[in-house]
């Protein structure tokens, strides 16, 4: 378990897609997601086969949110220049969390240290 943090505030719990299989599977075949899915080394995503729409944040290497999009089901996104990792959550989550372009986010492990 990890935590998505911005401005010393925990936004959500986060599952990290650490291996190729987890990256490929993502949120497919799930009816919901609590918190967020973080996909390292990623610049674009798709929602083909998803069961619900997603908020997607494209994040630069330094943790700055470069771009946010809400993707309906069965769409293919374009690569985002400068993005190094992606955060996915159920549509509407980012608005509740106050996550917007320009925010700086970090991923912390359950013990509170940075990953």
N, C-alpha and C positions, 0 to 999 in steps of 0.2 A: 504494500500500500504506500502511496505517495500523496503529497498534498500540493495543490496548485496555489501559489501565494503571490499576492501583489500588494505593494505598499504595506508590508508587515501584516496583511490581512489574509486569512485563509479563504480562498474562493470556493474550493471544492476538493473532495477526494479525487485521486487520479489513478487510473490504471495505465501502466506504461507498456506499450507494445515493444518488448525487448528483443524478440527474435523474428526471423522471416515469416514464420507461420502466423504469429500474432499480428504482424503488420498486414499481411495479406488478408486475414480474416476480419480484422477491425471490429466493427459493430454489426457485421452481417448476421442475419438470423436472430437478432435480439429484438425483444419487444420493447425494451426500454434501456436506459443507462442511468445509473445514479452517479452523479459526479461527472467526470470527464475521461476521455481516452486521449493519451498523448502518444503521438507517433514521431519518434526521432528520425532524423535524416529524411525528411519528407517535404516536398514543395507543392504537391497537388493531391487531391483526393477525388473520389467519385462516390455517388450514393446509389449506384445500381444495385438493386437487391435489398436496399435498406427498407425497414418497416416504418420509419418515422423520419421527418425532416431534421436536419442538423444545423447547429451553429458551428462554424469552422473558423478558427483563428490561425493565421499564418504568422509564425514567430521567427525573428532573426536570431542569429547566434548569441547576441548579447541579451536576449530575453524581451526585446521590444516587439510588441504586436504590430506587424506590418500592415495586415489587412484582415478584415472580418467579413464573412459572407454567411448568409443563411441559405442553405442548399435544400431544395425540395428533393423528394425521392426520385431516383432514376435519372440523375444528372451526372455529367462529367465536367469537372472543373479544369481550369487552365493552370499551368505552373505559375507560382508567384515568385517574382524576382526578389531575392534577398531572404526568402524564407528558408529556415533550416530545420524547423520542426512544426508540427501541427497539433492543435488542441481541438477535439471534437466533443460536442455535448448536444443534448436534446435542444431543438430550436426553442428560443426564449430564455435559455439559461444565462447567456452572456449579459443580457439586459438586466436580469435579476442580480447578477454578480457585479454589475458595473464595469464589465470588461469592454474596453474600446481601443481602437487603434491608437498607438502611442504609449499605451500602458506598458509597464515592465513587469513581466511575470517570471517566476522561477519555480522549479520543481524541487520539493524537499522530500526526503524519505520520512517514514513514520517516526523516526527518532528526532526529527527536526533539523538534521544537517542537510546541506545542499548536495544534490546528486550531480 
